[in-house]
Amino acid sequence: MPKSGSVEVHHPAAQRHDPIEELFEDVFWVHGSMRVGPGMRINRNMVVLRDGNDLTLISPVRLNQEGEAALNALGTVKHVVRIGPAHGYDDRYYVEHYGAEFWRHRIGGRYLIPKVTKELAGGVKLPVKGTELFAFEETKFPEFAILVERDGGLLITCDSLQNWVNRRHCSLLARIVIPFIGIKLNTGISPIWKKAMTREGGSLRPDFERLLELEFDHLIAAHGALCRGSAKERVREAVDRAFDG
């Protein structure tokens, strides 16, 4: 439950989002949105993992009053996990409001607050049973993915791999712009992410080859929608397009 006497005045307000939806047993998501500029609103997702009564939030999205009540009904928010350096807009709210442990790499990325309490790095054991942390090693900035080892394997990513099936929760301007920056209605590696994360003279393909060694059948990212089934095959095709095309 929330910490008593928590102060919310400095936290950004909730933005447009759908209700919490259960994807698999003890795995939930919220399909929400974020304003990124004048007339520009894009979708973003939060994944909630439940282990007993403990909830772990991946790529947090703040919820409205009704959504937060539904979240509290699922269990107690214990952990907040940031797996990509460009995300973190709502991390502080959940950490301070619930007194949750905050997991991220020691390099904070765009949002330097809140202070890390559990450092993410290769080999770190996550607070949810049946999960595995994958660390990108060739990227310019720290990035991670999470494998949930159930239901054939669910891969949770941030900005690297995305699965777009529609432009829901995107403004009209965003719907016009997004295709021109290379984000198509498919499973793919974000061109913007790839450019920002590739070191001069380097390649990210070795990271994705290692990623494809994991066993997963489903994919959900911080943007887009759930890819239910055949995710590994789609990711393999996305890697070939990104590096051979």
C-alpha positions as CSV (number, residue, x, y, z in Angstrom):
1,M,0.0,0.0,0.0
2,P,1.1,3.6,-0.4
3,K,3.3,5.2,2.2
4,S,1.3,7.3,4.7
5,G,1.7,11.0,4.3
6,S,3.3,10.7,0.8
7,V,3.5,14.0,-1.1
8,E,2.3,14.1,-4.7
9,V,2.6,17.7,-5.6
10,H,5.9,17.4,-7.4
11,H,4.9,14.3,-9.4
12,P,3.6,14.6,-13.0
13,A,-0.1,13.8,-13.3
14,A,-1.4,10.7,-14.9
15,Q,-1.9,10.8,-18.6
16,R,-4.4,9.0,-20.8
17,H,-4.3,5.2,-20.4
18,D,-6.4,2.0,-20.7
19,P,-7.4,-0.1,-17.7
20,I,-5.0,-2.7,-16.3
21,E,-5.2,-5.9,-18.4
22,E,-3.9,-9.4,-17.5
23,L,-1.8,-10.9,-20.3
24,F,-0.7,-14.1,-18.6
25,E,-1.0,-15.5,-15.1
26,D,0.5,-12.8,-12.8
27,V,1.6,-10.7,-15.7
28,F,-0.4,-7.5,-16.4
29,W,0.1,-4.4,-18.6
30,V,-1.2,-0.9,-18.9
31,H,-1.3,0.6,-22.4
32,G,-0.9,4.3,-21.8
33,S,0.5,7.5,-23.4
34,M,2.8,10.4,-22.9
35,R,3.0,13.9,-24.3
36,V,6.5,14.4,-25.8
37,G,6.0,17.8,-27.4
38,P,3.4,20.2,-28.8
39,G,0.8,18.2,-30.5
40,M,2.9,15.0,-30.0
41,R,1.5,12.2,-27.9
42,I,2.8,8.7,-28.2
43,N,1.8,5.4,-26.6
44,R,3.9,3.8,-23.8
45,N,3.4,0.7,-21.7
46,M,3.9,-0.5,-18.2
47,V,4.3,-4.2,-17.3
48,V,3.3,-5.4,-13.8
49,L,4.7,-8.7,-12.5
50,R,3.1,-10.3,-9.5
51,D,5.0,-12.7,-7.2
52,G,2.8,-13.7,-4.3
53,N,1.5,-10.3,-3.1
54,D,4.5,-8.3,-4.3
55,L,4.2,-6.2,-7.5
56,T,7.2,-5.3,-9.7
57,L,6.6,-2.5,-12.2
58,I,8.6,-2.4,-15.4
59,S,8.8,0.9,-17.3
60,P,6.2,2.6,-14.9
61,V,3.2,4.6,-16.1
62,R,1.4,6.6,-13.6
63,L,-2.3,5.7,-13.3
64,N,-5.4,7.7,-12.6
65,Q,-7.3,7.2,-9.4
66,E,-9.4,4.3,-10.7
67,G,-6.3,2.7,-12.3
68,E,-4.3,3.0,-9.1
69,A,-7.1,1.5,-7.1
70,A,-7.1,-1.5,-9.5
71,L,-3.3,-1.7,-9.1
72,N,-3.5,-1.7,-5.3
73,A,-6.1,-4.5,-5.6
74,L,-3.5,-6.7,-7.3
75,G,-1.0,-6.5,-4.5
76,T,1.6,-4.2,-3.0
77,V,4.0,-2.3,-5.1
78,K,7.5,-3.4,-3.9
79,H,9.8,-2.8,-6.8
80,V,10.2,-0.3,-9.7
81,V,12.5,-1.4,-12.6
82,R,13.9,0.9,-15.3
83,I,15.4,-1.1,-18.2
84,G,16.0,1.8,-20.7
85,P,17.8,5.1,-20.3
86,A,15.2,7.2,-22.1
87,H,12.4,6.2,-19.7
88,G,11.7,7.1,-16.1
89,Y,9.1,9.9,-16.2
90,D,6.9,8.3,-13.6
91,D,9.5,6.3,-11.6
92,R,9.8,8.9,-8.8
93,Y,6.1,8.8,-8.2
94,Y,6.0,5.1,-7.5
95,V,9.2,5.0,-5.5
96,E,8.2,7.8,-3.2
97,H,4.4,7.0,-3.0
98,Y,4.9,3.3,-2.3
99,G,8.3,3.3,-0.7
100,A,9.4,0.8,-3.4
101,E,12.9,-0.3,-4.2
102,F,14.3,1.3,-7.3
103,W,16.2,-0.9,-9.8
104,R,18.3,0.7,-12.6
105,H,21.8,0.9,-13.9
106,R,24.1,3.3,-11.9
107,I,24.1,5.6,-15.0
108,G,20.6,7.1,-14.7
109,G,19.9,8.2,-18.3
110,R,17.5,11.0,-18.9
111,Y,15.9,11.0,-15.4
112,L,18.4,11.1,-12.6
113,I,15.9,11.0,-9.8
114,P,15.0,8.8,-7.8
115,K,18.3,7.5,-6.5
116,V,19.0,3.9,-7.3
117,T,18.7,1.4,-4.5
118,K,19.3,-1.8,-6.5
119,E,21.8,-1.6,-9.3
120,L,21.0,-3.4,-12.6
121,A,23.9,-5.1,-14.3
122,G,24.5,-8.3,-16.1
123,G,24.1,-11.3,-13.8
124,V,21.8,-9.5,-11.3
125,K,19.0,-11.5,-9.9
126,L,15.6,-9.8,-10.2
127,P,13.0,-9.8,-7.4
128,V,10.5,-11.9,-9.3
129,K,10.9,-15.7,-9.4
130,G,11.2,-17.2,-12.9
131,T,12.7,-14.1,-14.5
132,E,16.1,-13.5,-16.1
133,L,17.8,-10.1,-16.8
134,F,19.4,-9.7,-20.2
135,A,22.0,-6.9,-20.5
136,F,23.0,-5.3,-23.8
137,E,26.8,-5.1,-24.0
138,E,27.5,-3.3,-27.2
139,T,25.2,-0.3,-26.6
140,K,26.5,3.2,-26.0
141,F,24.2,3.5,-23.0
142,P,22.9,0.8,-20.6
143,E,19.8,-1.1,-21.8
144,F,18.2,-4.3,-20.6
145,A,15.5,-6.8,-21.4
146,I,13.7,-9.2,-19.0
147,L,12.7,-12.8,-19.8
148,V,9.7,-14.1,-17.9
149,E,10.1,-17.9,-18.0
150,R,6.5,-19.0,-18.4
151,D,3.8,-19.5,-21.0
152,G,6.5,-20.2,-23.6
153,G,8.6,-17.2,-22.5
154,L,7.7,-13.5,-22.5
155,L,10.4,-11.0,-23.5
156,I,10.0,-7.5,-22.0
157,T,12.0,-4.8,-23.7
158,C,12.1,-1.0,-23.5
159,D,12.9,0.9,-26.7
160,S,15.1,-1.6,-28.5
161,L,12.5,-4.1,-29.9
162,Q,9.0,-2.8,-30.4
163,N,5.8,-4.4,-31.7
164,W,3.4,-2.0,-33.3
165,V,0.0,-3.2,-34.5
166,N,-1.8,0.2,-34.5
167,R,-1.3,3.9,-33.5
168,R,-3.6,3.8,-30.5
169,H,-2.9,6.6,-28.0
170,C,-0.9,8.5,-30.6
171,S,-2.0,12.0,-31.6
172,L,-2.7,12.9,-35.2
173,L,0.7,14.6,-35.6
174,A,2.4,11.6,-34.1
175,R,0.6,9.2,-36.5
176,I,1.9,11.3,-39.4
177,V,5.5,11.6,-38.1
178,I,6.1,8.1,-36.7
179,P,6.2,6.2,-40.1
180,F,8.7,8.8,-41.5
181,I,11.1,8.0,-38.6
182,G,11.1,4.3,-39.5
183,I,8.6,2.9,-37.0
184,K,6.3,0.6,-38.9
185,L,3.4,-1.5,-38.0
186,N,5.4,-4.6,-37.3
187,T,7.9,-6.2,-34.9
188,G,11.2,-4.3,-35.3
189,I,14.3,-2.6,-33.9
190,S,13.6,1.1,-33.5
191,P,15.8,3.0,-36.0
192,I,16.0,5.9,-33.6
193,W,17.2,3.7,-30.7
194,K,19.6,1.9,-33.0
195,K,21.3,5.1,-34.1
196,A,21.5,6.5,-30.6
197,M,22.8,3.3,-29.1
198,T,25.4,2.3,-31.7
199,R,29.0,3.2,-30.9
200,E,31.1,4.7,-33.7
201,G,32.3,1.9,-35.9
202,G,30.4,-0.7,-33.8
203,S,27.4,-3.0,-34.3
204,L,24.6,-4.1,-32.1
205,R,24.0,-7.3,-34.0
206,P,26.0,-9.4,-31.5
207,D,23.7,-8.3,-28.7
208,F,20.6,-9.4,-30.7
209,E,22.2,-12.7,-31.6
210,R,22.6,-13.3,-27.9
211,L,19.1,-12.2,-27.3
212,L,17.8,-14.8,-29.8
213,E,19.5,-17.5,-27.7
214,L,16.8,-16.9,-25.1
215,E,13.6,-19.0,-25.2
216,F,10.5,-16.7,-25.7
217,D,7.3,-16.9,-27.7
218,H,5.9,-13.5,-26.8
219,L,7.1,-9.9,-26.7
220,I,6.0,-6.7,-25.1
221,A,7.9,-3.4,-25.2
222,A,7.6,0.0,-23.7
223,H,5.8,1.1,-26.9
224,G,3.4,-0.7,-29.2
225,A,1.4,-3.8,-28.2
226,L,1.8,-7.4,-27.1
227,C,3.1,-9.8,-29.7
228,R,1.4,-13.0,-28.6
229,G,3.0,-16.0,-30.2
230,S,5.8,-16.4,-32.8
231,A,7.7,-13.5,-31.3
232,K,11.1,-15.1,-31.6
233,E,10.7,-15.7,-35.3
234,R,9.5,-12.1,-35.8
235,V,12.5,-10.8,-33.8
236,R,14.9,-12.9,-36.0
237,E,13.3,-11.3,-39.1
238,A,13.6,-7.8,-37.5
239,V,17.3,-8.4,-36.8
240,D,17.9,-9.5,-40.4
241,R,16.1,-6.4,-41.7
242,A,18.0,-4.0,-39.4
243,F,21.5,-5.3,-40.1
244,D,21.3,-6.9,-43.5
245,G,18.7,-4.7,-45.2
